[in-house]
Amino acid sequence: MFYLLPSQPLECAFPVLENAFRKMLRSLKFLWIWIIIPHTSALEFKHHSTRELESFLRDISTKYSSITHLYSIGTSVTGLNLWVLAIGKYPKEHTVGIPDVKYIANIHGDEVVGREILLHLMEHLVKMYNKDATITKLINNTRIHIMPSMNPDGFEITQREKQDCSFSRGR
């Protein structure tokens, strides 16, 4: 049993409570991030149309031109560009010794969550470059190709259709 003496600090008197309190503080120190993100993030938390996606990609590519390169790998059946944003220290060319990694989302038109996650990932990576040591190291040592929508036609179809969980023409 522990007794608190007037001159004894609280953490010495209750080691179990102290550990619990420290764990709670460790978990709470990141809570502020979830309060600030909606106010500092330029990208809204919503499903973005293909036009909005293209506009966002162009903006990111223009604002962070030293570490990004926007390119199209072709067009969809209806003629929409299939955009890829490369992020890296040398985004326009393959460099020996620096691995290339690719993320692809929205392979099926009705799978939109991955598309939105990749947009937010892009934004996070470019905004935190030279601010966060881990992200800076990642970008300096990897060329990341991010394709947020492999099936923009399917996405547009599913956005126009009545939502039906059993069938989707955009698949």
N, C-alpha and C positions, 0 to 999 in steps of 0.2 A: 504494500500500500504506500502511496506517495502523499506527502503533506506539503502544502505550500507554505514556506516560511516567508516573512515579509521581505527579506533580502534576497530570496531565491527567485531567479527568473522563471517565468511560466513554462518555457519549453523544457526545463530540467524537471519540473514537477510532474508533467504529464507527457511522457515520451510517445505514447500511443496517439494521443490527441495531436501532438506536434507533427507527427508523421502524416496523419490524416489531413491536418491543416495545410501542410506543405504540398501534398498531392493536390488538394483542392485549388491552391493558388497556382500550381503549375498548369492545371487544366483551364483555369479561368484566364490566364494571361493571354490566351489566344481568342477569348470570347470577343474582345474589342474588334477583332478583324471582321466578324460577322455583322457587327453594328456599322462599321465604316464602309465595307465593300459596296453596298447599294448606293452610297453617296459619292464614292470616288470612281466607281466603274463607269466608263463612258458607254459601255455596251449594256443595253437593257436586258433584263431577264425575261425573255419572251421568245416565241418562234419567229425567226426573221425570214422574210420573203427572199427569193433569189436576188431580187434587185437590191434589197437591203444588205444581203450578204456580200454582193459584189462591191457595193459602196464602202462597206466596212473594210473589206480586204484592200481596196485601193487606198483608203485613208491610212491604214496601218502601214502599207508599203511606202507611202509618201512620207509619213511622219518619222518612220524608223528605217529610212533607206540604207543606212550603213550596215544594218544587220538583217534586212529582209529583201526578198526578191519575189515578186508576184509573176506567175506564168500560168499559161493554159496548156493542158495536155491534149486539147482537142475540143470537140463540141458534142453535145448530146444529140439525140434523134431530132429534137425540135430546134436545134441550133444554139442552145445555151452553152456558154463556155464552162469547161470543167477546170476550175481554178485550184491552184496549189500555191501556198505561201511557203517559201523556204526561209528558215530562220537560222542564222549562224554567223560566225565571224567572217566567213567567206561564202555568202549565200548564193552567189551566181555561178560558182564553179566547184567541181569536186576537187578536194585537196587530199593528196596521199597522206594517210595516217589519221585522217578525221573521218569517222564513220558517218554514213547517211542513214537516217531513220525516217520512216514515213508513218503518218497516222491518216487513216481514211475513215470517214463516217458517212452516214446517210446512203449506204449501199442500196438499201430498199427505201423507197419513197416515204414509207410510213414510220421510219425509224429516225425521228427528228432529235431525240435527246442527245445522241452522240454529236450531231451537227452543231448544236448549241454549246456543248461542252468544249469542242475544239475551238470555237470562236472565242470563248472565254480563256481557254488555254493560251491561244495566240496573244490575246491582249495582256494576260498576266506575264508571259515570258518577255515581251518587248518592253513593257513598262517597268519590270523589275530588273532588267539588264543594267549592270553597273550599280545597282542598289542592293541586290541580294547576292552574296558570294556564291551560293550554290547554283543559282540560275546563270550568273555570269560565267562560271566554270563550265556549265552544261553547254551554253551557247558558244563559248570559245572553243570547245572541244568536240562539238557535234554539229552536223548540219541536219536540221529537222525540217522535213517536208510535211506540211499539213494540208490535207484535202478535205475540207469540211462537208462537201457534198459530191458524191460520186453519181448520184441519180437526181439531178435537179428537176428533170421532167416528172419523175414519180412524186417528188415532194410537192410540186405545183398541183398535180392531179389530186393528191390526198388533201390538200388545203381547200380545193374547190368542192370536193365531194362531201356528202353527209357522212359524218364519222360513224363507221361500222366496225366493231371489233372482230367480226367473223370473216370479213373479206375487204380487200383493198385493191383497186386497179393500179395503184401506184407502186405496187410491190414489184 
